[in-house]
């Protein structure tokens, strides 16, 4: 017989993580990941040429995309995006 956990679904870590206020944003990490993605999509190589050591390998593309997604979600869930929008609105009215 299977014993089911009687706790509600909200107690699971995955669901708690996706609640507002459950994350801390890391804006520098988001900026770095976006800059890496832009570099990868605009460089002339796929990061395969040994004579171009500063080019980023496309082997990292999925990691970079997932990192952007995770950091963007954290920015929204932390409430920091709302704070940035409020600051921007305050500056417009001044």
DOKE-997531 format. One record per residue (C-alpha): chain; y, x, z. Coordinates in nm, 2 decimals. Example, Ala and Ser with C-alpha at 12.3 -4.5 7.8 and 13.67 -1.06 7.14 Angstrom:
2
+-----+--------+--------+--------+
: mol :  north :   east :     up :
+-----+--------+--------+--------+
:   A :  -0.45 :   1.23 :   0.78 :
:   A :  -0.11 :   1.37 :   0.71 :
+-----+--------+--------+--------+
END
This chain:
94
+-----+--------+--------+--------+
: mol :  north :   east :     up :
+-----+--------+--------+--------+
:   A :   0.00 :   0.00 :   0.00 :
:   A :   0.35 :   0.12 :  -0.09 :
:   A :   0.60 :   0.14 :   0.19 :
:   A :   0.95 :   0.05 :   0.06 :
:   A :   1.26 :   0.19 :   0.23 :
:   A :   1.44 :  -0.11 :   0.38 :
:   A :   1.78 :   0.05 :   0.36 :
:   A :   2.01 :  -0.11 :   0.10 :
:   A :   2.07 :   0.07 :  -0.24 :
:   A :   2.42 :   0.18 :  -0.13 :
:   A :   2.26 :   0.42 :   0.12 :
:   A :   2.11 :   0.63 :  -0.16 :
:   A :   2.30 :   0.95 :  -0.22 :
:   A :   2.35 :   0.88 :  -0.59 :
:   A :   2.52 :   0.55 :  -0.53 :
:   A :   2.73 :   0.69 :  -0.24 :
:   A :   2.84 :   0.98 :  -0.47 :
:   A :   2.97 :   0.73 :  -0.73 :
:   A :   3.19 :   0.53 :  -0.48 :
:   A :   3.57 :   0.58 :  -0.48 :
:   A :   3.66 :   0.86 :  -0.24 :
:   A :   3.31 :   1.01 :  -0.25 :
:   A :   3.42 :   1.30 :  -0.46 :
:   A :   3.67 :   1.59 :  -0.45 :
:   A :   3.84 :   1.67 :  -0.78 :
:   A :   3.85 :   2.03 :  -0.91 :
:   A :   4.14 :   2.03 :  -1.16 :
:   A :   4.12 :   2.40 :  -1.24 :
:   A :   3.75 :   2.37 :  -1.32 :
:   A :   3.82 :   2.07 :  -1.55 :
:   A :   4.10 :   2.26 :  -1.73 :
:   A :   3.87 :   2.56 :  -1.78 :
:   A :   3.59 :   2.35 :  -1.92 :
:   A :   3.83 :   2.17 :  -2.16 :
:   A :   3.97 :   2.51 :  -2.27 :
:   A :   3.61 :   2.64 :  -2.32 :
:   A :   3.53 :   2.32 :  -2.53 :
:   A :   3.85 :   2.36 :  -2.74 :
:   A :   3.77 :   2.73 :  -2.80 :
:   A :   3.41 :   2.65 :  -2.89 :
:   A :   3.51 :   2.38 :  -3.14 :
:   A :   3.79 :   2.58 :  -3.30 :
:   A :   3.63 :   2.93 :  -3.33 :
:   A :   3.50 :   3.03 :  -3.67 :
:   A :   3.15 :   3.12 :  -3.54 :
:   A :   2.90 :   2.95 :  -3.33 :
:   A :   2.92 :   3.23 :  -3.09 :
:   A :   2.63 :   3.41 :  -3.26 :
:   A :   2.81 :   3.71 :  -3.40 :
:   A :   2.77 :   4.02 :  -3.19 :
:   A :   3.10 :   4.17 :  -3.33 :
:   A :   3.29 :   3.87 :  -3.17 :
:   A :   3.22 :   3.91 :  -2.80 :
:   A :   3.50 :   3.67 :  -2.69 :
:   A :   3.35 :   3.38 :  -2.89 :
:   A :   3.16 :   3.13 :  -2.68 :
:   A :   2.80 :   3.06 :  -2.77 :
:   A :   2.71 :   2.71 :  -2.87 :
:   A :   2.41 :   2.74 :  -2.64 :
:   A :   2.66 :   2.64 :  -2.37 :
:   A :   2.80 :   2.33 :  -2.55 :
:   A :   2.59 :   2.07 :  -2.35 :
:   A :   2.67 :   2.24 :  -2.02 :
:   A :   3.04 :   2.24 :  -2.11 :
:   A :   3.04 :   1.87 :  -2.22 :
:   A :   2.85 :   1.76 :  -1.91 :
:   A :   3.08 :   1.97 :  -1.69 :
:   A :   3.39 :   1.79 :  -1.84 :
:   A :   3.22 :   1.45 :  -1.79 :
:   A :   3.14 :   1.53 :  -1.42 :
:   A :   3.48 :   1.67 :  -1.34 :
:   A :   3.66 :   1.38 :  -1.51 :
:   A :   3.45 :   1.13 :  -1.31 :
:   A :   3.53 :   1.32 :  -0.99 :
:   A :   3.90 :   1.32 :  -1.07 :
:   A :   3.90 :   0.94 :  -1.10 :
:   A :   3.67 :   0.87 :  -0.80 :
:   A :   3.86 :   1.11 :  -0.57 :
:   A :   4.18 :   0.90 :  -0.63 :
:   A :   4.37 :   1.21 :  -0.74 :
:   A :   4.42 :   1.07 :  -1.09 :
:   A :   4.59 :   0.77 :  -0.94 :
:   A :   4.82 :   1.00 :  -0.74 :
:   A :   4.91 :   1.19 :  -1.05 :
:   A :   4.99 :   0.87 :  -1.24 :
:   A :   5.21 :   0.75 :  -0.95 :
:   A :   5.40 :   1.08 :  -0.94 :
:   A :   5.45 :   1.05 :  -1.32 :
:   A :   5.58 :   0.70 :  -1.28 :
:   A :   5.82 :   0.80 :  -1.00 :
:   A :   5.96 :   1.08 :  -1.22 :
:   A :   6.02 :   0.83 :  -1.51 :
:   A :   6.22 :   0.60 :  -1.28 :
:   A :   6.45 :   0.88 :  -1.14 :
+-----+--------+--------+--------+
END
